[in-house]
Amino acid sequence: MTVKDKAVIVTGGASGMGRASALTLASQGAKVAVADRDAAGARAVRDEIVARGGTAIDVGCDIGNSTEVAQLVARVQKEYRRVDVLLHAAGICPRKPYLEMTDDDWREVLRVNLDGSFYITRDVGRVMAEQKSGTMILVTSDRGVHGSIDYAHYAASKGGMIALTKSLALTMGQYGVTVNGLNPGITDTPLARAAVVQWHEKMTLDVLGKCSEPEEIAEIVLFLAGTAGAFMTGQIVGTRMRYGA
């Protein structure tokens, strides 16, 4: 599952699955760009990677801002000369009952989650098409398949990301680029703790009886990013089954 010397962008890299994946990929020899709108958090992860003997840079970036995304990709190309892997883990998940949702509530979630996915995959896709190689991994969600009470905007954005993943796989295959989605299920991250975990037992009964840890999801990312996942594309990889509702 080697990723040694691969240049990797991790969006949402300051915390949760993004942070765990950045650390895991760096530990296996990848050169990582930690991107997050929490610039201080991204810098802290960069420092942690460097302290462990890895290679990393940090970039403050609002993924829903196309100008900042373009600057991020340009910075990585300047530092590493290429982009081999994109892990797109950035996203937001604010709770809002559907009938109380404002236009701004709806647009902000789609701006970050769906528009941001378009911006980063388009700009990275252009680099990878020129290289004629690369791997994209988008963190999607089973909420994009099953829907979600009080998180309809989040579910809609993730459903759009699933369709985008499959469309990108069809588009990018001719350039030797693979594109897959990852539905991690409920994972013990700051985002999930704020939005989902408090009603985990009511809404989602996991057959393993627990949430996954970010480090466990990072191992799946490592598989998809490395040589073992080189012939997978257009797939939405789930972690485990659920029962009940």
Steps between C-alpha positions, in 0.01 A plus 500: 500500500799728445458875471869576543603830338146570376384862521170506688247776567279444804212745532340523841839391630495688830280251685309174492541265204704756308755536779524126561542434128764770461701348784459146368594589142802700617613210720511287185724746315247724324568872463189660644331837456269555796220736394226638723317825559627461857847618402640462852371143517654417163831644618487289816452181296784605270724550802402160638588329172836679478578418864450132413748527214246542219459757225210744509382849425189676629257719307209696639212455256123548495410214268181679391702791358624423148781757519640348818474150353696610192766649730517175696561288190757748368685492833517121499625494142767754592614299802466143372487546118199268468184376671471122528218463752209716609316412819206738516371483856394862556135557578244644742191346658288752696169381643189679372142368487389502138196727536710755691782499246578836339642562154833587662503180710449295184749688284782499755500121534488454123766769452746320723411136440393487136645812338824433687510146364461636148774762543762268648437204269493726192829671582675183616345312207667736254838427658443126504375497139824664393701249706281217371491352848346559840248395761208693644315392814190695602358454848129458432236371742231237533271798572534576130336164434248467785420863576500655846252673731607857583799473265331508159748754363792280608338187355428681173860622475639154564260345250632749248855402590420133435369586153803724443735218599348264247498765227863586570599135481346481153671823397845439645552136407638599160781682681590209725340668804286308749218661696324335794271606782524391861190474720664469842183462704483673837857565606613656827606840367430854624250547215314180583500566873341837438245382245422132527651293776272631776208316339696214351303225674167647394585564136756238399555163660841377391550124493841538666343702779739796475611793294819465298813691595664744255813283493294202382362704210854619422602139432228479233628825351849349491364202307320719246797737462762230457583235245246256643213722387645589162238309298197627694301792363145630511433316826334625817675307774293446814639381829225284650132419493231650720175373639200672647410866476 
